[in-house]
Amino acid sequence: MKSAGTLFTPSFDQHCRVGVKANSRVLLWGDSHADAIAWELGKALGEAGLGLVQMTKPACIPITGLVRGNCWKFNNKVRDYLASSNEDILVLSGYWTKNVEGAFDNGDGGIDQTGSWPTDVHDAEGLTNVLTREERVLARTQLAIEEYLASGKKVILVYPVPEAGWDVPKYVMNSVLYGNKKSDVYTRVGEGHAVSTRYDIFQRRNQRMLAALDSIGQHPNLYRIKPHEYLCDTYVKGRCVNSCLLYTSPSPRDLSTS
């Protein structure tokens, strides 16, 4: 899968457009996880006569009012752009859970080495003296998505993708070349092999974020995509498969739901 590779720039008219550019009704907003699906999503939309505008920035989930580095400035720029743009469909994708729960340990020896992310709400939100940091982030995530819906946009919400905990390409290479593999981790799926992680760990780690996203409730313009329903406890009983190698990182971007 290719990545359109669009990062934050001062001028938003420079952002990548994929598919039928004259009919760009879809805006993809998020971090590097959104970037990972941009090219294929744009191609699919193009086949349907639609175009995609990509606005992504590494480590910035698509939630206004959150502070991590200069993510809040980037997300405010996207929000302001949307107020006067023609895109009426938002696709929201990000590494949601890490912004709440920190670094990931998959229980099979794979530990995310990129550390925790000190995401919090912006001072202007008035929540910094109530709730825990994690509760503040969850509350703001829910509220921001509700605000996007209230603006009249259709929202396609991509739920958390199961994390790997390993550098997946390196793990697979070592498994193939040196036989350095566990039978329950490196398993055959169809005609190929897949690295997998424990579903029970995914459920525990994502419990709070899944609950926050579910609590948004039903809305006629809200469409939910839940990758774990396709990747977990399906191909491998009790485990979540990581089958498509996209990036050399231990994050969920190594996974494919296509």
Secondary structure, DSSP 8 states (H G I E B T S, - for coil): ---------S-GGGS-EEE-GGGEEEEEEESHHHHHHHHHHHHHHHHTT-EEEEEE-TT--S-TTEESTTHHHHHHHHHHHHHT-S--EEEEE--TTHHHH-S-B-SSS-B-TT-----EE-GGGS-TTSS-HHHHHHHHHHHHHHHHHHTT-EEEEE-------S-HHHHHHHHHHH----TTTEEEETTEEEEEEEHHHHHHHHHHHHHHHHTT---TTEEEE-THHHHBSSSSTTEEEE-----SSSSGGG----
